[in-house]
Every structure is written in structure tokens, then in C-alpha cells.
């Protein structure tokens, strides 16, 4: 399912539980957030059918997203069992 990044410009710290409830069983699912306190910015990642659906869910919750854009998750490699070398 496509992922969308929601930008909110606010000094208020978001409530992850409230974000997880957005969509209430619809095709919108909260994944995670990144806070940038120095810029008073919060970035929230959601899975959804479309950016428009994410905007609708935010509006239904009384929230206003400053920006919603398509996102591509590029997770780094997972290193398992790697030992440190002695120098």
C-alpha cells in the first residue's frame, strides 16, 4: 500500500495513540513519527489508498495537515551477528 508523509508545523508534541486512531478502521494506517523540535515540525508516516484519503481523515479528526506527500520508505540494512574487530 502506498505511504504518505504528513507535515505538521506546531510546537505541540503529537499524541501517538491519537494518531494511531486516525481513520478508525478505514484504509489509513499510522506507521510512525519523527519530531524536529528545533523547527517545530512533526513528520508522520501513514499507509493509505491516496493522499486525499489521508487529508480527509485528518480533517475528520479536526486536524489540519500543512502538507501531505507520497513517500518511499528506504530502510537501512539490518546487521545481525556482526562482531567488532579488534584493532
PyMOL commands that place a pseudoatom at each C-alpha (Angstrom):
pseudoatom trace, name=CA, resn=UNK, resi=1, chain=A, elem=C, hetatm=0, pos=[0.000, 0.000, 0.000]
pseudoatom trace, name=CA, resn=UNK, resi=2, chain=A, elem=C, hetatm=0, pos=[1.329, 3.499, -0.754]
pseudoatom trace, name=CA, resn=UNK, resi=3, chain=A, elem=C, hetatm=0, pos=[2.825, 5.574, 2.057]
pseudoatom trace, name=CA, resn=UNK, resi=4, chain=A, elem=C, hetatm=0, pos=[2.311, 9.292, 2.694]
pseudoatom trace, name=CA, resn=UNK, resi=5, chain=A, elem=C, hetatm=0, pos=[4.256, 11.766, 4.802]
pseudoatom trace, name=CA, resn=UNK, resi=6, chain=A, elem=C, hetatm=0, pos=[2.189, 14.317, 6.695]
pseudoatom trace, name=CA, resn=UNK, resi=7, chain=A, elem=C, hetatm=0, pos=[3.932, 17.514, 7.795]
pseudoatom trace, name=CA, resn=UNK, resi=8, chain=A, elem=C, hetatm=0, pos=[2.559, 19.465, 10.761]
pseudoatom trace, name=CA, resn=UNK, resi=9, chain=A, elem=C, hetatm=0, pos=[4.152, 22.724, 11.842]
pseudoatom trace, name=CA, resn=UNK, resi=10, chain=A, elem=C, hetatm=0, pos=[3.495, 23.082, 15.546]
pseudoatom trace, name=CA, resn=UNK, resi=11, chain=A, elem=C, hetatm=0, pos=[5.373, 23.250, 18.832]
pseudoatom trace, name=CA, resn=UNK, resi=12, chain=A, elem=C, hetatm=0, pos=[2.840, 20.823, 20.356]
pseudoatom trace, name=CA, resn=UNK, resi=13, chain=A, elem=C, hetatm=0, pos=[4.022, 17.249, 20.748]
pseudoatom trace, name=CA, resn=UNK, resi=14, chain=A, elem=C, hetatm=0, pos=[1.646, 14.846, 18.944]
pseudoatom trace, name=CA, resn=UNK, resi=15, chain=A, elem=C, hetatm=0, pos=[-0.100, 12.002, 20.729]
pseudoatom trace, name=CA, resn=UNK, resi=16, chain=A, elem=C, hetatm=0, pos=[0.924, 8.721, 19.021]
pseudoatom trace, name=CA, resn=UNK, resi=17, chain=A, elem=C, hetatm=0, pos=[-2.180, 6.948, 20.346]
pseudoatom trace, name=CA, resn=UNK, resi=18, chain=A, elem=C, hetatm=0, pos=[-4.422, 9.618, 18.814]
pseudoatom trace, name=CA, resn=UNK, resi=19, chain=A, elem=C, hetatm=0, pos=[-2.565, 9.345, 15.515]
pseudoatom trace, name=CA, resn=UNK, resi=20, chain=A, elem=C, hetatm=0, pos=[-2.989, 5.561, 15.540]
pseudoatom trace, name=CA, resn=UNK, resi=21, chain=A, elem=C, hetatm=0, pos=[-6.761, 6.034, 15.936]
pseudoatom trace, name=CA, resn=UNK, resi=22, chain=A, elem=C, hetatm=0, pos=[-6.998, 8.239, 12.828]
pseudoatom trace, name=CA, resn=UNK, resi=23, chain=A, elem=C, hetatm=0, pos=[-9.003, 6.513, 10.160]
pseudoatom trace, name=CA, resn=UNK, resi=24, chain=A, elem=C, hetatm=0, pos=[-10.916, 4.382, 12.658]
pseudoatom trace, name=CA, resn=UNK, resi=25, chain=A, elem=C, hetatm=0, pos=[-10.640, 1.128, 10.745]
pseudoatom trace, name=CA, resn=UNK, resi=26, chain=A, elem=C, hetatm=0, pos=[-10.510, 2.753, 7.308]
pseudoatom trace, name=CA, resn=UNK, resi=27, chain=A, elem=C, hetatm=0, pos=[-7.748, 2.233, 4.785]
pseudoatom trace, name=CA, resn=UNK, resi=28, chain=A, elem=C, hetatm=0, pos=[-5.469, 4.724, 6.581]
pseudoatom trace, name=CA, resn=UNK, resi=29, chain=A, elem=C, hetatm=0, pos=[-2.867, 3.334, 8.984]
pseudoatom trace, name=CA, resn=UNK, resi=30, chain=A, elem=C, hetatm=0, pos=[-0.397, 5.281, 11.134]
pseudoatom trace, name=CA, resn=UNK, resi=31, chain=A, elem=C, hetatm=0, pos=[3.180, 3.942, 10.939]
pseudoatom trace, name=CA, resn=UNK, resi=32, chain=A, elem=C, hetatm=0, pos=[5.490, 6.314, 12.856]
pseudoatom trace, name=CA, resn=UNK, resi=33, chain=A, elem=C, hetatm=0, pos=[6.523, 9.896, 13.537]
pseudoatom trace, name=CA, resn=UNK, resi=34, chain=A, elem=C, hetatm=0, pos=[9.672, 11.995, 13.582]
pseudoatom trace, name=CA, resn=UNK, resi=35, chain=A, elem=C, hetatm=0, pos=[9.758, 15.172, 15.658]
pseudoatom trace, name=CA, resn=UNK, resi=36, chain=A, elem=C, hetatm=0, pos=[12.071, 18.061, 14.809]
pseudoatom trace, name=CA, resn=UNK, resi=37, chain=A, elem=C, hetatm=0, pos=[11.776, 20.283, 17.917]
pseudoatom trace, name=CA, resn=UNK, resi=38, chain=A, elem=C, hetatm=0, pos=[14.158, 22.985, 16.671]
pseudoatom trace, name=CA, resn=UNK, resi=39, chain=A, elem=C, hetatm=0, pos=[11.922, 23.573, 13.645]
pseudoatom trace, name=CA, resn=UNK, resi=40, chain=A, elem=C, hetatm=0, pos=[8.621, 22.974, 15.478]
pseudoatom trace, name=CA, resn=UNK, resi=41, chain=A, elem=C, hetatm=0, pos=[7.860, 20.302, 12.902]
pseudoatom trace, name=CA, resn=UNK, resi=42, chain=A, elem=C, hetatm=0, pos=[6.395, 16.825, 13.142]
pseudoatom trace, name=CA, resn=UNK, resi=43, chain=A, elem=C, hetatm=0, pos=[6.552, 14.322, 10.287]
pseudoatom trace, name=CA, resn=UNK, resi=44, chain=A, elem=C, hetatm=0, pos=[4.033, 11.468, 10.379]
pseudoatom trace, name=CA, resn=UNK, resi=45, chain=A, elem=C, hetatm=0, pos=[4.116, 8.459, 8.081]
pseudoatom trace, name=CA, resn=UNK, resi=46, chain=A, elem=C, hetatm=0, pos=[0.852, 6.772, 7.060]
pseudoatom trace, name=CA, resn=UNK, resi=47, chain=A, elem=C, hetatm=0, pos=[-0.212, 3.964, 4.749]
pseudoatom trace, name=CA, resn=UNK, resi=48, chain=A, elem=C, hetatm=0, pos=[-3.293, 4.828, 2.695]
pseudoatom trace, name=CA, resn=UNK, resi=49, chain=A, elem=C, hetatm=0, pos=[-5.010, 4.382, -0.648]
pseudoatom trace, name=CA, resn=UNK, resi=50, chain=A, elem=C, hetatm=0, pos=[-4.357, 8.030, -1.549]
pseudoatom trace, name=CA, resn=UNK, resi=51, chain=A, elem=C, hetatm=0, pos=[-3.081, 11.357, -0.232]
pseudoatom trace, name=CA, resn=UNK, resi=52, chain=A, elem=C, hetatm=0, pos=[-6.647, 12.652, -0.433]
pseudoatom trace, name=CA, resn=UNK, resi=53, chain=A, elem=C, hetatm=0, pos=[-7.811, 9.935, 1.963]
pseudoatom trace, name=CA, resn=UNK, resi=54, chain=A, elem=C, hetatm=0, pos=[-5.121, 10.949, 4.479]
pseudoatom trace, name=CA, resn=UNK, resi=55, chain=A, elem=C, hetatm=0, pos=[-6.263, 14.587, 4.252]
pseudoatom trace, name=CA, resn=UNK, resi=56, chain=A, elem=C, hetatm=0, pos=[-9.910, 13.510, 4.775]
pseudoatom trace, name=CA, resn=UNK, resi=57, chain=A, elem=C, hetatm=0, pos=[-9.019, 11.522, 7.893]
pseudoatom trace, name=CA, resn=UNK, resi=58, chain=A, elem=C, hetatm=0, pos=[-7.072, 14.456, 9.345]
pseudoatom trace, name=CA, resn=UNK, resi=59, chain=A, elem=C, hetatm=0, pos=[-9.958, 16.843, 8.647]
pseudoatom trace, name=CA, resn=UNK, resi=60, chain=A, elem=C, hetatm=0, pos=[-12.464, 14.444, 10.241]
pseudoatom trace, name=CA, resn=UNK, resi=61, chain=A, elem=C, hetatm=0, pos=[-10.278, 14.456, 13.369]
pseudoatom trace, name=CA, resn=UNK, resi=62, chain=A, elem=C, hetatm=0, pos=[-10.217, 18.265, 13.392]
pseudoatom trace, name=CA, resn=UNK, resi=63, chain=A, elem=C, hetatm=0, pos=[-6.547, 18.413, 12.408]
pseudoatom trace, name=CA, resn=UNK, resi=64, chain=A, elem=C, hetatm=0, pos=[-5.038, 20.365, 9.575]
pseudoatom trace, name=CA, resn=UNK, resi=65, chain=A, elem=C, hetatm=0, pos=[-2.058, 18.872, 7.788]
pseudoatom trace, name=CA, resn=UNK, resi=66, chain=A, elem=C, hetatm=0, pos=[0.275, 21.511, 6.392]
pseudoatom trace, name=CA, resn=UNK, resi=67, chain=A, elem=C, hetatm=0, pos=[1.444, 19.165, 3.663]
pseudoatom trace, name=CA, resn=UNK, resi=68, chain=A, elem=C, hetatm=0, pos=[0.795, 15.577, 2.534]
pseudoatom trace, name=CA, resn=UNK, resi=69, chain=A, elem=C, hetatm=0, pos=[3.158, 13.977, 0.008]
pseudoatom trace, name=CA, resn=UNK, resi=70, chain=A, elem=C, hetatm=0, pos=[3.865, 10.492, -1.302]
pseudoatom trace, name=CA, resn=UNK, resi=71, chain=A, elem=C, hetatm=0, pos=[6.795, 8.843, 0.483]
pseudoatom trace, name=CA, resn=UNK, resi=72, chain=A, elem=C, hetatm=0, pos=[9.096, 5.907, -0.194]
pseudoatom trace, name=CA, resn=UNK, resi=73, chain=A, elem=C, hetatm=0, pos=[10.432, 4.003, 2.815]
pseudoatom trace, name=CA, resn=UNK, resi=74, chain=A, elem=C, hetatm=0, pos=[14.106, 3.179, 2.329]
pseudoatom trace, name=CA, resn=UNK, resi=75, chain=A, elem=C, hetatm=0, pos=[15.128, 1.347, 5.471]
pseudoatom trace, name=CA, resn=UNK, resi=76, chain=A, elem=C, hetatm=0, pos=[18.800, 0.698, 6.004]
pseudoatom trace, name=CA, resn=UNK, resi=77, chain=A, elem=C, hetatm=0, pos=[20.237, -2.810, 6.116]
pseudoatom trace, name=CA, resn=UNK, resi=78, chain=A, elem=C, hetatm=0, pos=[19.844, -4.900, 9.217]
pseudoatom trace, name=CA, resn=UNK, resi=79, chain=A, elem=C, hetatm=0, pos=[23.123, -6.213, 10.586]
pseudoatom trace, name=CA, resn=UNK, resi=80, chain=A, elem=C, hetatm=0, pos=[22.756, -9.444, 12.526]
pseudoatom trace, name=CA, resn=UNK, resi=81, chain=A, elem=C, hetatm=0, pos=[25.544, -11.167, 14.400]
pseudoatom trace, name=CA, resn=UNK, resi=82, chain=A, elem=C, hetatm=0, pos=[28.296, -8.809, 13.293]
pseudoatom trace, name=CA, resn=UNK, resi=83, chain=A, elem=C, hetatm=0, pos=[31.240, -8.761, 15.683]
pseudoatom trace, name=CA, resn=UNK, resi=84, chain=A, elem=C, hetatm=0, pos=[33.503, -5.802, 16.309]
pseudoatom trace, name=CA, resn=UNK, resi=85, chain=A, elem=C, hetatm=0, pos=[37.028, -6.157, 15.051]
pseudoatom trace, name=CA, resn=UNK, resi=86, chain=A, elem=C, hetatm=0, pos=[39.872, -5.709, 17.497]
pseudoatom trace, name=CA, resn=UNK, resi=87, chain=A, elem=C, hetatm=0, pos=[42.475, -3.218, 16.354]
for i in range(1, 87): cmd.bond("trace and resi %d" % i, "trace and resi %d" % (i + 1))
show_as sticks, trace
zoom trace
